[in-house]
Amino acid sequence: METAPQSTNWKSNVGYFLAAQNFFLFGSSSVYFAILWYIALKASSGTWIMLATMATTLPQILISLWAGIWADQYNRRKLIILSSSFVTIFTIGLALLYFFEVRSLWLLLLIAAIRSLGSGVQTPAGNALLPEITPKVELSRMNGLNQFISSMLLLISPILSGLILGKLGIMFVFVVDLVTATTGIILMALVRLHNQDRKVVGHSAVLPGIWDGIKYTFSRQYLRNFMLFTVVAFALVEPSSQLSTLFVKRTFGSAVWRLTLNELLWTIGALLGSLYITAHKKLPNKIRLITIGFIGSGISFAVMGIPEPFWVYLLFMFFSGICMPIIQASSNILIQENVPNDRLGRVFSILQILSTGIYPIAMLLYGPLADQIAIKYILIATGLILIVVGFMFYKRLSGLADKLDELK
């Protein structure tokens, strides 16, 4: 795999990149929380939460394969800037339409869908761009630092969303998004790349490129097993991620401060998990770390479903927050360190499709099911199954360590 040149300006490049990515994240998460909470409070329906989940994931899935090709063939920095500009313009336009003309929850779902398209381009491009501008020896720390900054901002964004939604209304959340997106675009424009252009001859290369990425990923036993276990694990993570807002409302009450604490404690946990990654210049056994993340998440979800005081629920939401950045950062580093640079975009797009694509499929079951049975039973069942999947993941992937050389 290619590594970033050991130049004196790599730190400033990575600094601009991380700042830009996290400004984008801050604005997007603020809008996401505001839309999800607004819909949960207005509709109080598992079916509407399912629709919101589909709006935030399906467009991202549909564009991801193309986005992976674009990230491998064109300037990744420009892709991120163009997609962010597109998303910002359309978000503000639709928000104004909602505020002045059409007071419909369906319009908020459309905003979520537009933002999902942007994320579908930004995520594989960003994950592939980081190792391009970072020396390989620094990849673990920079991924950890990225997770740490993201967790810090995610600590603030639900608080900000809750305050703005409760005091000023949802429209002002979109104003915050406009400011953060503009700042992020300016910062991303300051990133300098050594290989400025990746050009493909003719548009006909896109479909063969997509097939090449799929073939590369699933013809290698190590990657194939990694992807399959990931999709199963994320299907089991889904209820705690997408139904927690509705669970808190039904079980503990609909006060905005409860919804805010629900996100806040998870984010504080994610902050600590990110600190662990940042503290290691070279991560130890990444498969073992991902396994610990899966099992720790499963235990947390199962306990969260047991009847208990709100503070105990928050404690295990906090523990689940510690696990997620460890899973995500370890997975990203594993791929960045072992997959060739000219295939990174496609492999990350496939990972994104599988890890997020399972959400709408799973929610077709979990959403309506949450309107028929208590959510606590869903949390307990998925948590216990995730523990078993974690042990199976470790047994299978640790036994395929010798297959890593096939990825080169």
BALO-145578 format. One line per field, with one value per residue (C-alpha): residue number from 1; x, y, z; residue in three letters. Coordinates in Angstrom, 2 decimals. Layout:
BEGIN
pos: c(NUM|...) $
c1: c(X|...) $
c2: c(Y|...) $
c3: c(Z|...) $
code: c(ALA|...) $
//
This chain:
BEGIN
pos: c(1|2|3|4|5|6|7|8|9|10|11|12|13|14|15|16|17|18|19|20|21|22|23|24|25|26|27|28|29|30|31|32|33|34|35|36|37|38|39|40|41|42|43|44|45|46|47|48|49|50|51|52|53|54|55|56|57|58|59|60|61|62|63|64|65|66|67|68|69|70|71|72|73|74|75|76|77|78|79|80|81|82|83|84|85|86|87|88|89|90|91|92|93|94|95|96|97|98|99|100|101|102|103|104|105|106|107|108|109|110|111|112|113|114|115|116|117|118|119|120|121|122|123|124|125|126|127|128|129|130|131|132|133|134|135|136|137|138|139|140|141|142|143|144|145|146|147|148|149|150|151|152|153|154|155|156|157|158|159|160|161|162|163|164|165|166|167|168|169|170|171|172|173|174|175|176|177|178|179|180|181|182|183|184|185|186|187|188|189|190|191|192|193|194|195|196|197|198|199|200|201|202|203|204|205|206|207|208|209|210|211|212|213|214|215|216|217|218|219|220|221|222|223|224|225|226|227|228|229|230|231|232|233|234|235|236|237|238|239|240|241|242|243|244|245|246|247|248|249|250|251|252|253|254|255|256|257|258|259|260|261|262|263|264|265|266|267|268|269|270|271|272|273|274|275|276|277|278|279|280|281|282|283|284|285|286|287|288|289|290|291|292|293|294|295|296|297|298|299|300|301|302|303|304|305|306|307|308|309|310|311|312|313|314|315|316|317|318|319|320|321|322|323|324|325|326|327|328|329|330|331|332|333|334|335|336|337|338|339|340|341|342|343|344|345|346|347|348|349|350|351|352|353|354|355|356|357|358|359|360|361|362|363|364|365|366|367|368|369|370|371|372|373|374|375|376|377|378|379|380|381|382|383|384|385|386|387|388|389|390|391|392|393|394|395|396|397|398|399|400|401|402|403|404|405|406|407|408) $
c1: c(0.00|1.17|1.98|1.84|5.17|7.12|7.00|7.10|3.61|1.70|0.63|-0.96|-2.65|-4.08|-5.06|-7.08|-8.62|-9.65|-11.02|-13.04|-14.41|-15.50|-17.15|-19.17|-19.93|-20.97|-23.49|-24.82|-25.22|-27.01|-29.48|-29.82|-30.62|-33.06|-34.96|-35.04|-36.18|-38.72|-40.26|-40.18|-41.90|-44.48|-45.34|-44.32|-44.27|-41.83|-42.96|-41.98|-38.61|-38.24|-38.99|-36.46|-33.85|-34.53|-34.28|-30.87|-29.47|-31.02|-29.70|-26.26|-26.31|-27.47|-24.70|-21.91|-20.67|-20.34|-18.78|-16.12|-15.20|-15.07|-12.87|-10.39|-10.36|-10.76|-9.50|-10.89|-10.64|-12.74|-15.32|-15.78|-16.06|-18.58|-20.78|-20.77|-21.70|-24.54|-25.92|-25.74|-27.53|-30.36|-30.73|-31.16|-33.53|-35.77|-35.59|-36.85|-39.64|-40.58|-40.51|-42.53|-44.79|-44.93|-45.14|-44.83|-42.72|-42.23|-40.20|-37.91|-37.43|-36.45|-33.84|-32.48|-32.33|-30.38|-27.90|-27.57|-26.50|-23.74|-22.56|-22.47|-19.85|-17.96|-17.42|-15.48|-13.66|-12.65|-11.57|-9.47|-8.02|-6.64|-3.97|-3.10|-1.98|-0.77|2.46|1.57|3.29|0.90|-2.34|-3.47|-3.03|-4.63|-7.63|-7.86|-7.54|-10.29|-12.53|-11.65|-12.51|-15.70|-16.71|-16.00|-18.24|-20.89|-20.82|-21.82|-24.19|-27.01|-26.86|-27.00|-29.77|-31.79|-31.40|-32.20|-35.09|-36.58|-36.03|-35.91|-37.31|-35.89|-35.23|-32.33|-30.58|-30.29|-28.66|-25.96|-25.51|-24.97|-22.20|-20.39|-20.60|-19.19|-16.32|-15.63|-15.53|-13.00|-10.78|-10.95|-9.90|-6.64|-5.65|-2.87|-2.44|0.64|-1.37|-3.99|-5.84|-7.17|-8.78|-10.62|-10.91|-14.60|-17.62|-17.87|-15.17|-17.52|-19.48|-16.39|-14.74|-17.63|-17.46|-13.69|-14.15|-16.77|-14.65|-11.53|-13.35|-15.27|-12.64|-10.31|-11.32|-10.17|-12.09|-15.12|-15.40|-14.74|-17.52|-20.06|-19.53|-19.68|-23.09|-24.50|-23.07|-24.44|-27.87|-27.82|-26.56|-29.47|-32.17|-29.97|-29.01|-32.33|-34.92|-33.23|-34.98|-38.37|-37.44|-36.53|-39.75|-41.97|-40.15|-38.91|-40.79|-40.67|-38.73|-36.09|-33.47|-33.92|-33.39|-30.35|-28.83|-29.46|-27.17|-24.83|-23.85|-23.24|-21.02|-19.01|-18.36|-17.34|-14.94|-13.18|-13.05|-11.47|-8.88|-7.80|-7.24|-5.39|-3.03|-1.63|0.78|0.42|-2.77|-2.35|-4.42|-7.19|-9.39|-9.31|-10.24|-13.19|-14.29|-14.18|-16.26|-18.90|-19.15|-19.12|-21.89|-23.95|-23.70|-24.68|-27.72|-28.97|-28.74|-30.31|-33.46|-33.85|-36.32|-34.27|-33.93|-33.06|-29.55|-28.71|-29.93|-27.68|-24.71|-24.92|-25.59|-22.27|-20.54|-21.89|-20.50|-16.99|-17.22|-18.30|-15.22|-13.01|-14.94|-14.96|-11.37|-9.92|-11.86|-10.75|-7.09|-7.17|-8.35|-6.13|-3.01|-3.64|-5.61|-3.79|-4.42|-6.01|-8.71|-9.37|-12.35|-14.17|-13.46|-14.63|-17.75|-18.58|-17.98|-20.28|-22.97|-22.93|-22.65|-25.30|-27.28|-28.37|-30.08|-33.16|-33.48|-33.32|-35.67|-38.29|-38.43|-37.52|-39.69|-43.09|-42.03|-41.44|-45.10|-46.18|-43.91|-41.91|-38.56|-36.80|-37.32|-35.73|-32.71|-32.22|-32.48|-30.18|-27.65|-27.37|-27.03|-24.33|-22.26|-22.34|-21.45|-18.48|-17.00|-17.59|-15.97|-12.79|-12.55|-12.97|-10.88|-7.99|-7.68|-7.28|-4.36|-2.16|-4.64|-3.80|-1.00|-3.63|-4.94|-1.72) $
c2: c(0.00|3.52|5.83|9.57|11.33|12.18|15.90|18.68|19.89|16.65|17.80|20.99|19.01|16.49|19.34|21.07|17.76|16.72|20.17|20.24|16.71|17.42|20.72|18.76|16.13|18.71|20.34|17.01|15.51|18.62|18.37|14.60|14.83|17.69|15.85|12.53|14.11|16.35|13.35|11.21|13.93|14.76|11.25|8.95|6.04|3.24|3.31|6.99|6.25|3.49|6.01|8.45|5.69|4.74|8.38|8.71|5.43|4.38|7.33|6.84|3.17|3.84|6.31|4.57|2.25|5.14|7.26|4.59|4.66|8.46|8.42|6.07|7.88|11.58|14.20|13.13|16.62|18.11|15.34|16.19|19.93|19.46|17.04|19.28|22.32|20.41|19.17|22.60|24.44|21.92|21.61|25.36|25.58|22.80|24.16|27.54|25.79|23.92|27.09|29.31|26.95|23.19|22.12|18.41|15.69|14.29|17.37|16.74|13.19|14.66|16.86|13.77|11.95|14.78|14.79|11.02|11.42|13.77|11.37|8.58|10.51|12.06|8.93|6.69|9.73|10.92|7.46|7.02|10.55|10.30|7.63|9.57|12.59|10.78|8.77|5.13|5.10|7.83|6.29|4.80|8.04|10.18|7.85|7.98|11.76|11.96|9.79|11.91|15.21|13.68|12.51|15.94|17.57|14.88|15.73|19.28|18.72|16.90|19.57|22.29|20.53|20.06|23.69|25.09|22.69|23.43|27.21|28.45|25.75|23.41|26.13|27.56|24.17|24.56|27.95|26.29|23.72|26.48|28.06|24.80|23.55|26.78|26.67|23.03|23.74|26.55|24.32|21.40|23.74|24.37|20.68|20.09|16.74|15.37|13.50|16.08|14.21|10.71|10.67|7.86|7.49|7.74|7.16|3.52|2.62|3.17|-0.10|-2.28|-0.38|-1.16|-4.84|-4.83|-3.46|-6.08|-8.87|-7.71|-7.54|-10.80|-12.94|-12.45|-14.69|-12.32|-9.30|-11.42|-12.78|-9.36|-7.77|-10.51|-10.43|-6.63|-6.58|-9.07|-7.12|-3.79|-5.32|-6.19|-2.72|-1.14|-1.17|0.59|3.17|3.91|3.01|4.45|7.82|6.13|3.75|6.66|8.51|5.50|4.22|7.34|10.32|12.73|15.63|16.99|16.81|13.03|12.72|14.96|12.89|9.73|11.04|12.84|9.79|7.72|10.48|10.79|7.05|7.43|10.17|7.79|5.05|7.51|8.50|4.88|4.73|8.08|6.97|4.14|4.92|1.31|-0.48|-4.01|-6.91|-5.06|-8.13|-8.61|-4.95|-5.19|-8.37|-6.61|-3.83|-6.25|-8.20|-5.03|-3.55|-6.73|-6.80|-3.12|-3.52|-6.56|-4.78|-1.60|-3.60|-4.81|-2.66|-0.23|3.44|5.96|6.52|2.81|2.85|5.87|4.08|1.21|3.60|5.17|1.76|1.09|4.47|3.39|0.37|2.00|4.16|1.18|-0.90|1.83|3.06|-0.45|-1.46|1.63|1.20|-2.50|-1.64|1.43|-0.50|-3.51|-2.46|-0.76|2.98|2.68|0.36|2.05|4.09|1.04|-1.12|1.63|2.17|-1.53|-1.39|1.64|-0.06|-3.15|-1.39|1.25|-0.64|-3.16|-0.35|0.18|-3.56|-4.24|-1.34|-2.87|-5.49|-3.46|-0.39|-2.11|-4.65|-1.77|-0.83|-4.38|-5.39|-3.57|-2.28|-3.71|-7.24|-6.23|-4.78|-7.86|-10.30|-8.40|-7.80|-11.48|-12.49|-9.84|-11.39|-14.73|-13.05|-11.35|-14.68|-16.17|-13.12|-13.54|-17.28|-16.90|-13.79|-14.58|-17.90|-16.10|-13.85|-15.45|-14.30|-10.60|-10.81|-11.54|-7.98|-6.37) $
c3: c(0.00|-0.82|2.06|2.36|1.67|4.79|4.12|6.65|5.78|6.39|9.85|8.53|5.74|8.21|10.54|7.82|6.80|10.32|11.11|7.88|8.30|11.84|10.98|8.42|11.06|13.64|11.31|10.06|13.53|14.77|11.90|12.35|16.05|15.48|12.74|14.62|17.89|16.15|14.37|17.53|19.57|16.89|15.67|18.57|16.14|15.44|11.82|11.49|13.10|10.48|7.71|9.15|9.25|5.65|4.57|6.22|4.87|1.53|-0.56|0.99|0.01|-3.54|-4.28|-2.36|-5.12|-7.53|-4.80|-4.22|-7.91|-7.91|-4.80|-6.51|-9.85|-9.11|-6.68|-3.29|-1.81|-4.62|-4.27|-0.60|-1.31|-4.14|-2.20|0.89|-1.19|-2.85|0.45|2.12|-0.70|-0.90|2.88|3.34|0.36|1.66|5.21|4.00|2.10|5.28|7.39|5.06|3.09|3.73|7.36|6.67|8.26|4.76|3.84|6.81|5.52|2.14|3.87|5.60|2.25|0.57|3.43|3.11|-0.52|0.57|3.29|0.72|-1.22|1.71|3.82|1.38|-0.04|3.45|4.67|1.52|1.65|5.20|4.42|1.26|3.29|6.44|6.91|7.49|10.88|12.07|10.77|14.09|16.01|13.31|13.12|16.89|16.87|14.28|16.46|19.49|17.80|16.41|19.87|21.34|18.75|19.17|22.85|21.97|19.04|20.92|23.64|21.02|19.10|22.27|23.31|19.87|19.27|22.69|22.74|19.13|16.85|14.24|11.64|13.64|13.60|9.82|10.30|12.41|9.65|7.06|9.15|9.91|6.31|4.91|7.39|6.53|2.79|3.30|5.45|3.00|0.19|2.11|1.98|-0.55|-2.32|-4.03|-6.65|-7.55|-10.27|-10.82|-14.23|-15.91|-19.66|-20.47|-18.31|-19.36|-16.85|-13.91|-14.01|-14.60|-11.75|-9.43|-10.36|-9.85|-6.31|-5.47|-6.96|-5.12|-1.77|-1.88|-3.63|-0.66|2.22|4.96|3.61|2.76|6.29|7.79|5.72|6.44|10.20|10.12|8.44|10.97|13.92|12.70|12.15|15.86|16.85|14.97|17.71|20.27|17.66|16.00|18.66|21.74|21.36|21.16|24.01|26.31|25.43|26.09|29.16|30.99|29.52|26.59|28.14|25.77|28.54|28.71|24.95|25.27|28.10|26.08|23.31|25.71|27.78|24.66|23.30|26.52|26.29|22.64|23.71|26.11|23.49|21.05|23.65|23.89|20.12|20.08|22.85|20.68|17.88|16.77|17.75|19.12|17.74|15.90|15.50|19.28|19.81|17.42|19.20|22.58|21.04|19.76|23.04|25.18|23.03|23.30|27.09|27.27|24.99|26.89|30.26|28.86|28.12|31.70|33.73|35.78|36.80|34.09|35.45|35.12|31.52|30.89|32.47|29.97|27.12|28.20|28.09|24.59|23.55|24.57|22.29|19.03|18.21|19.05|16.49|13.84|14.20|14.40|11.28|9.34|10.32|9.44|5.91|5.48|6.44|4.22|1.12|-1.81|-2.12|-5.58|-4.18|-0.84|-2.05|-3.38|-0.35|1.99|-0.12|0.18|3.94|4.11|2.04|4.24|7.62|6.85|4.23|6.79|8.75|6.53|5.97|9.70|10.46|8.18|10.96|14.06|13.33|13.02|15.69|18.13|17.71|18.59|21.48|24.14|22.82|25.89|24.54|21.23|23.06|25.23|22.31|19.95|22.73|23.59|19.94|19.41|22.22|20.39|17.07|18.74|19.83|16.36|14.72|16.78|16.21|12.45|11.72|14.06|12.25|8.93|9.92|7.27|4.59|5.09|2.52|-0.15|0.19|-1.06) $
code: c(MET|GLU|THR|ALA|PRO|GLN|SER|THR|ASN|TRP|LYS|SER|ASN|VAL|GLY|TYR|PHE|LEU|ALA|ALA|GLN|ASN|PHE|PHE|LEU|PHE|GLY|SER|SER|SER|VAL|TYR|PHE|ALA|ILE|LEU|TRP|TYR|ILE|ALA|LEU|LYS|ALA|SER|SER|GLY|THR|TRP|ILE|MET|LEU|ALA|THR|MET|ALA|THR|THR|LEU|PRO|GLN|ILE|LEU|ILE|SER|LEU|TRP|ALA|GLY|ILE|TRP|ALA|ASP|GLN|TYR|ASN|ARG|ARG|LYS|LEU|ILE|ILE|LEU|SER|SER|SER|PHE|VAL|THR|ILE|PHE|THR|ILE|GLY|LEU|ALA|LEU|LEU|TYR|PHE|PHE|GLU|VAL|ARG|SER|LEU|TRP|LEU|LEU|LEU|LEU|ILE|ALA|ALA|ILE|ARG|SER|LEU|GLY|SER|GLY|VAL|GLN|THR|PRO|ALA|GLY|ASN|ALA|LEU|LEU|PRO|GLU|ILE|THR|PRO|LYS|VAL|GLU|LEU|SER|ARG|MET|ASN|GLY|LEU|ASN|GLN|PHE|ILE|SER|SER|MET|LEU|LEU|LEU|ILE|SER|PRO|ILE|LEU|SER|GLY|LEU|ILE|LEU|GLY|LYS|LEU|GLY|ILE|MET|PHE|VAL|PHE|VAL|VAL|ASP|LEU|VAL|THR|ALA|THR|THR|GLY|ILE|ILE|LEU|MET|ALA|LEU|VAL|ARG|LEU|HIS|ASN|GLN|ASP|ARG|LYS|VAL|VAL|GLY|HIS|SER|ALA|VAL|LEU|PRO|GLY|ILE|TRP|ASP|GLY|ILE|LYS|TYR|THR|PHE|SER|ARG|GLN|TYR|LEU|ARG|ASN|PHE|MET|LEU|PHE|THR|VAL|VAL|ALA|PHE|ALA|LEU|VAL|GLU|PRO|SER|SER|GLN|LEU|SER|THR|LEU|PHE|VAL|LYS|ARG|THR|PHE|GLY|SER|ALA|VAL|TRP|ARG|LEU|THR|LEU|ASN|GLU|LEU|LEU|TRP|THR|ILE|GLY|ALA|LEU|LEU|GLY|SER|LEU|TYR|ILE|THR|ALA|HIS|LYS|LYS|LEU|PRO|ASN|LYS|ILE|ARG|LEU|ILE|THR|ILE|GLY|PHE|ILE|GLY|SER|GLY|ILE|SER|PHE|ALA|VAL|MET|GLY|ILE|PRO|GLU|PRO|PHE|TRP|VAL|TYR|LEU|LEU|PHE|MET|PHE|PHE|SER|GLY|ILE|CYS|MET|PRO|ILE|ILE|GLN|ALA|SER|SER|ASN|ILE|LEU|ILE|GLN|GLU|ASN|VAL|PRO|ASN|ASP|ARG|LEU|GLY|ARG|VAL|PHE|SER|ILE|LEU|GLN|ILE|LEU|SER|THR|GLY|ILE|TYR|PRO|ILE|ALA|MET|LEU|LEU|TYR|GLY|PRO|LEU|ALA|ASP|GLN|ILE|ALA|ILE|LYS|TYR|ILE|LEU|ILE|ALA|THR|GLY|LEU|ILE|LEU|ILE|VAL|VAL|GLY|PHE|MET|PHE|TYR|LYS|ARG|LEU|SER|GLY|LEU|ALA|ASP|LYS|LEU|ASP|GLU|LEU|LYS) $
//
